[in-house]
Amino acid sequence: MKHEVLCQPSAAAVRFSLDRGEELTCEVGAMIAMTSGLTVETTSKSRGGGGILKGLKRMFSGESFFLNHFTAQQDQQTLLIAPTMMGDCRHHRLRGGSLIVQGSGWLASSGTIEIDTTWQGFTSALFSGESMFWVRCSGAGDLFLSSFGAIYEIDVQGEYTVDTGHIVAFEDSLNFQMGKASASLIGSFLGGEGLVCKFQGQGKLYCQSHNPPSLGQLLGPKLKPR
């Protein structure tokens, strides 16, 4: 399977070239166009099965209950997909480990990747303003992330601090704790930063340059009540 990321970073889409038997699993609604030699099956199952239960768990993480599975019936078939939000797409190659993805950050993955849901903890979710559930992608294969704004990659060696709304994904070799952006809690909130995630360990971290909650806070007061 070959891929090319188009129109980065503000309105990215991904174009795939698949040969007979190759499979790609995508979030529902991601497909823009495809050639006639591809078939699509919509189910609640990922590679490891699980059916309804795993579909419900994905909903808690911000993903869809259903998944679309595209399979090439002929060589040199083309599939074009894009995320719902205006932003970037990034390829990550999994080699047997796991990548923890923020809700709505998973776009697509090869058929060899298991998509599950992981619990990040009630306390972290409560104070970060994010979901209590994240997506865990495990196995070996190709994984595609999406974001609001551009995605940038950090190789963490020790410690790295990120605002909670800017996390896209991170390798499971990294741990994180919630903390204050500055020395005092009042100073953190007055400075507009609030609480942050402090990562420790060694591994890759993907961040987005913008975040939807900030856009919502800006646009919300300007919208007319329904």
VOVEXLUM-651159 format. One record per residue: residue in three letters; x, z, y of N, C-alpha, C in turn. Coordinates in steps of 0.1 Angstrom, whole numbers, m for minus. Atoms other than C-alpha are relative to their C-alpha. Example, Ala and Ser with C-alpha at 12.3 -4.5 7.8 and 13.67 -1.06 7.14 Angstrom:
# residues 2
ala,9,0,m12,123,78,m45,9,0,12 .
ser,m9,0,m11,137,71,m11,m8,8,11 .
# end
This chain:
# residues 226
met,8,0,m12,0,0,0,9,0,12 .
lys,m7,1,m13,13,m10,34,m9,3,11 .
his,9,m3,m12,1,2,68,8,m3,13 .
glu,m5,3,m14,6,m5,105,m9,8,9 .
val,8,m7,m10,m5,18,133,m1,m8,13 .
leu,2,9,m11,m20,m2,162,m4,9,12 .
cys,6,m5,m13,m27,6,199,4,15,3 .
gln,m4,m13,m2,m8,39,200,4,2,15 .
pro,6,m11,7,m12,65,214,m14,3,5 .
ser,13,m5,m6,m44,65,234,m12,m5,m8 .
ala,12,5,8,m67,44,211,5,m6,m13 .
ala,m7,5,12,m49,42,178,m10,m4,m11 .
ala,7,4,12,m62,25,147,11,m3,m11 .
val,m10,3,11,m45,19,113,m5,m12,m8 .
arg,3,11,9,m44,m14,94,7,1,m13 .
phe,m6,m1,13,m38,m13,57,0,m13,m7 .
ser,0,12,9,m28,m40,32,1,6,m14 .
leu,1,m6,14,m38,m30,m4,0,m11,m10 .
asp,0,9,12,m31,m48,m37,m10,5,m10 .
arg,10,m3,10,m54,m48,m67,3,14,m6 .
gly,m1,m13,6,m61,m12,m80,4,11,10 .
glu,m4,m10,m9,m48,6,m49,m12,6,7 .
glu,11,m7,m5,m71,32,m34,3,8,12 .
leu,m2,m8,m12,m75,48,0,m13,8,2 .
thr,11,m9,m3,m98,78,8,m1,3,15 .
cys,1,m1,m14,m111,80,43,m12,9,4 .
glu,11,m7,m5,m134,102,64,m12,m10,2 .
val,12,9,m2,m170,88,67,0,m5,14 .
gly,1,6,m13,m174,64,96,13,m5,6 .
ala,m13,4,m6,m137,56,100,2,m15,m1 .
met,m3,14,2,m139,20,88,m5,m9,11 .
ile,3,9,m10,m138,m7,114,m4,m14,m6 .
ala,2,13,7,m135,m38,92,8,0,m13 .
met,m7,1,12,m124,m49,58,m3,m14,m6 .
thr,1,13,6,m119,m80,37,m10,1,m12 .
ser,10,0,10,m143,m90,9,4,5,m14 .
gly,m5,m4,13,m120,m80,m20,1,15,m1 .
leu,0,m15,1,m125,m42,m13,m14,4,m3 .
thr,13,m7,2,m152,m20,m27,1,14,6 .
val,1,m14,m6,m163,13,m12,m10,8,m8 .
glu,9,m10,7,m178,43,m30,0,12,8 .
thr,2,m12,m8,m192,72,m11,m4,12,m9 .
thr,3,m12,8,m190,106,m29,4,12,7 .
ser,m5,m13,m6,m184,143,m22,13,4,m7 .
lys,m12,m4,8,m154,143,m46,13,m6,6 .
ser,m14,5,m3,m117,140,m38,7,m2,m13 .
arg,m7,3,12,m90,133,m63,m2,10,m11 .
gly,1,m10,10,m93,166,m81,m14,4,m4 .
gly,14,m3,3,m131,165,m84,m6,10,9 .
gly,6,m12,m8,m152,195,m73,m14,m3,5 .
gly,13,4,m4,m182,175,m62,m6,8,12 .
ile,8,m6,m11,m208,194,m41,7,12,6 .
leu,m7,m12,m5,m188,226,m38,11,m3,9 .
lys,m11,3,m9,m157,210,m23,m6,m7,12 .
gly,6,6,m11,m180,189,m1,m5,10,10 .
leu,5,m10,m9,m196,220,13,12,7,7 .
lys,m11,m6,m5,m162,236,18,7,m8,11 .
arg,m5,8,m10,m150,206,38,m8,1,13 .
met,9,m1,m12,m180,209,61,4,12,9 .
phe,m4,m11,m8,m168,244,71,13,m2,7 .
ser,m13,3,m7,m134,230,81,m2,m10,11 .
gly,3,10,m11,m151,204,104,1,m14,m5 .
glu,1,13,6,m149,175,80,m13,m4,m5 .
ser,13,4,5,m177,155,65,m2,4,m15 .
phe,3,m3,14,m195,164,32,4,m11,m9 .
phe,m3,12,8,m189,129,20,14,m6,3 .
leu,m13,8,m2,m157,108,15,m3,m14,m4 .
asn,1,15,4,m154,70,14,13,m3,m7 .
his,m12,4,9,m131,57,m14,0,m16,0 .
phe,m2,15,0,m119,21,m8,10,m4,m11 .
thr,m8,4,11,m105,3,m38,2,m16,1 .
ala,m3,15,m1,m88,m32,m38,m3,m6,m14 .
gln,3,8,12,m102,m56,m64,9,m12,m2 .
gln,m9,11,m1,m77,m83,m54,12,4,8 .
asp,m13,m2,m8,m42,m85,m39,m3,m3,14 .
gln,m1,3,m14,m35,m85,m2,m14,1,7 .
gln,13,m3,m7,m68,m69,10,3,8,12 .
thr,m3,m7,m13,m70,m56,46,m12,9,3 .
leu,10,m10,m5,m88,m25,58,5,6,13 .
leu,m3,m6,m13,m89,m13,94,m8,12,3 .
ile,7,m13,m3,m98,23,103,4,6,13 .
ala,m4,m7,m12,m98,45,133,m8,13,1 .
pro,7,m13,m2,m107,81,142,m12,0,10 .
thr,11,m1,m9,m138,92,161,5,2,14 .
met,m6,m3,m13,m118,107,190,10,m10,5 .
met,m10,9,m6,m98,86,214,14,8,m1 .
gly,m13,m6,1,m62,94,205,9,m7,m9 .
asp,m11,5,8,m33,89,181,m3,1,m15 .
cys,0,m1,15,m28,83,144,15,2,m4 .
arg,m14,m2,4,3,94,125,0,1,m15 .
his,m2,0,15,16,88,89,9,12,m4 .
his,m9,m11,6,30,117,68,0,m3,m15 .
arg,m2,3,14,45,112,34,1,14,m7 .
leu,m1,m12,8,37,141,10,8,m3,m13 .
arg,m9,1,12,62,147,m18,m1,12,m9 .
gly,2,m11,9,46,174,m39,m4,13,6 .
gly,4,m13,m6,40,201,m13,m14,m1,6 .
ser,13,0,m7,10,207,10,1,0,15 .
leu,1,0,m15,1,200,46,m13,6,4 .
ile,12,m6,m5,m24,222,64,m4,m7,12 .
val,5,9,m11,m46,201,87,m11,7,8 .
gln,11,m6,m8,m67,214,116,m13,m8,m2 .
gly,12,7,2,m104,205,112,m1,m12,9 .
ser,1,13,m6,m111,169,121,13,m8,2 .
gly,m13,6,m1,m74,161,120,4,m9,m11 .
trp,m3,9,11,m75,144,86,m8,m13,2 .
leu,6,13,m2,m82,107,88,m2,m7,m14 .
ala,0,7,13,m73,92,54,12,4,m8 .
ser,m12,m3,9,m50,96,24,m1,m9,m12 .
ser,0,8,12,m40,77,m7,m7,7,m11 .
gly,8,m6,10,m59,83,m39,7,11,m8 .
thr,m7,m10,8,m32,106,m53,0,13,7 .
ile,0,m12,m8,m38,132,m26,m12,8,m3 .
glu,11,m9,2,m60,162,m33,m4,7,13 .
ile,5,m5,m13,m82,173,m3,m8,12,m3 .
asp,7,m12,2,m93,209,m3,m1,8,13 .
thr,2,m9,m12,m102,237,22,7,13,m2 .
thr,m7,m12,1,m81,267,29,m5,10,11 .
trp,4,m10,m10,m90,300,47,11,4,8 .
gln,m11,m4,m9,m69,308,77,m1,14,5 .
gly,2,m14,m4,m83,343,82,m9,2,11 .
phe,10,m2,m10,m111,358,102,6,4,13 .
thr,m6,m5,m13,m89,375,128,6,m12,8 .
ser,m6,12,m6,m69,343,135,m10,m9,6 .
ala,10,8,m5,m100,323,139,m8,6,12 .
leu,7,m7,m11,m118,348,161,7,0,13 .
phe,m8,m1,m12,m90,351,186,6,m13,4 .
ser,m5,13,m4,m78,315,185,m11,m9,5 .
gly,11,9,m4,m112,300,190,m1,m12,m9 .
glu,0,11,9,m106,276,161,m8,4,m13 .
ser,7,m3,12,m123,273,127,7,9,m9 .
met,m6,m9,10,m118,298,100,5,m7,m12 .
phe,m4,8,11,m113,270,75,8,m12,5 .
trp,m8,11,m3,m86,243,76,1,m9,m13 .
val,m1,10,12,m80,212,53,14,2,m6 .
arg,m12,0,7,m53,215,27,2,m13,m8 .
cys,m3,13,7,m38,182,15,12,2,m9 .
ser,m10,m3,9,m17,185,m16,3,m12,m9 .
gly,m4,10,9,2,162,m40,11,m9,5 .
ala,m11,10,m4,24,131,m36,m7,m13,4 .
gly,6,13,m5,13,101,m15,0,0,15 .
asp,1,3,m15,4,89,20,m12,7,6 .
leu,10,m8,m8,m15,110,45,0,m5,14 .
phe,1,5,m14,m28,99,79,m8,10,8 .
leu,6,m10,m9,m36,123,107,m5,m7,13 .
ser,5,5,m13,m56,118,139,0,11,10 .
ser,m1,m10,m10,m56,136,172,m8,m4,12 .
phe,5,3,m13,m70,138,207,12,0,9 .
gly,m13,1,m7,m41,125,228,10,m5,m10 .
ala,m11,4,8,m7,116,215,4,11,m10 .
ile,m6,m9,9,8,132,184,15,0,1 .
tyr,m14,m1,0,43,145,185,4,10,m11 .
glu,m5,m7,12,64,160,156,11,9,4 .
ile,m10,m10,m2,85,191,156,6,4,m13 .
asp,m6,m6,12,110,201,129,4,14,4 .
val,m2,m14,m3,107,239,131,12,5,m8 .
gln,m11,m7,7,139,258,123,1,14,6 .
gly,1,m13,m6,131,294,130,m13,3,6 .
glu,13,m3,m7,104,299,156,m4,m11,9 .
tyr,6,9,m10,81,277,177,m14,4,3 .
thr,13,m5,m5,51,286,198,m8,m12,5 .
val,9,11,m4,21,263,203,m13,6,4 .
asp,14,m4,m4,m12,267,222,m9,m3,m12 .
thr,9,1,12,m40,271,195,m7,m14,0 .
gly,8,12,0,m59,240,207,9,m13,m2 .
his,m8,11,1,m29,217,203,6,m2,m14 .
ile,m6,2,13,m21,221,166,m8,m11,m8 .
val,6,10,8,m28,191,144,2,3,m15 .
ala,m3,m3,14,m11,200,111,14,6,m1 .
phe,m14,m6,2,19,219,96,2,1,m15 .
glu,m4,m2,14,37,221,63,m2,15,m4 .
asp,3,m13,5,28,251,41,12,9,m1 .
ser,m12,m8,0,64,263,43,1,8,13 .
leu,0,m7,m13,56,275,78,m11,11,0 .
asn,10,m11,m2,38,308,86,m2,1,15 .
phe,2,m2,m14,22,317,119,m8,13,2 .
gln,7,m12,m5,9,347,138,m6,m3,13 .
met,6,1,m14,m14,350,168,8,9,9 .
gly,m8,m9,m10,4,363,199,m4,m4,14 .
lys,2,2,m14,4,364,237,10,m11,5 .
ala,m9,10,m6,19,335,257,10,6,9 .
ser,m10,m7,m8,36,359,281,1,15,m5 .
ala,m3,m13,4,47,395,280,m13,9,0 .
ser,12,m8,m1,13,409,290,m12,m8,m3 .
leu,12,7,3,m22,400,278,m7,m5,12 .
ile,7,4,m12,m36,399,313,8,m12,6 .
gly,m8,11,m6,m7,376,325,m3,m13,m8 .
ser,3,12,8,m14,353,296,m13,m7,3 .
phe,13,6,m4,m50,348,305,m1,m5,14 .
leu,m1,5,m14,m44,346,342,8,m13,2 .
gly,m8,12,m1,m19,319,336,m6,m12,m7 .
gly,8,11,7,m45,299,316,5,m3,m14 .
glu,m5,3,14,m26,301,283,m7,8,m11 .
gly,7,m9,10,m44,330,265,9,2,m12 .
leu,m8,m3,12,m33,334,229,6,m13,m6 .
val,m7,12,5,m9,311,211,3,3,m15 .
cys,m5,m2,14,3,305,175,15,0,0 .
lys,m15,m1,1,39,316,168,4,m3,m14 .
phe,m3,5,14,52,296,138,14,6,m3 .
gln,m13,m4,5,81,309,117,3,m7,m13 .
gly,m4,7,12,101,292,90,7,m13,2 .
gln,m6,14,m1,113,257,83,m10,m10,m5 .
gly,9,10,4,91,227,81,m5,m8,12 .
lys,5,9,m11,73,200,101,m13,5,5 .
leu,11,m4,m7,47,207,127,m5,m12,9 .
tyr,5,11,m8,24,181,143,m9,6,11 .
cys,8,m5,m11,9,188,177,m6,m12,8 .
gln,6,11,m8,m14,168,200,1,4,15 .
ser,m3,m2,m14,m8,163,237,m12,6,8 .
his,12,m4,m7,m45,171,247,m8,7,m10 .
asn,9,m7,9,m73,192,232,m14,m1,5 .
pro,14,2,m4,m111,187,231,m6,12,7 .
pro,7,m11,m7,m121,222,242,3,0,15 .
ser,m3,0,m14,m103,218,275,m8,m11,7 .
leu,8,11,m6,m120,184,281,m15,4,1 .
gly,14,m4,0,m154,200,272,m2,10,11 .
gln,1,m9,m11,m148,228,297,m1,m7,14 .
leu,0,8,m12,m141,202,324,m13,m8,2 .
leu,11,9,m1,m170,179,316,m14,8,0 .
gly,12,m7,3,m196,205,306,m8,3,13 .
pro,8,m3,m12,m206,217,341,m5,m12,8 .
lys,5,12,m7,m210,181,353,m11,m7,m7 .
leu,11,7,8,m235,171,326,m13,6,4 .
lys,14,m5,m3,m272,173,333,m6,7,m12 .
pro,7,m7,11,m292,198,312,m10,m9,m7 .
arg,9,8,8,m312,182,284,m15,5,2 .
# end
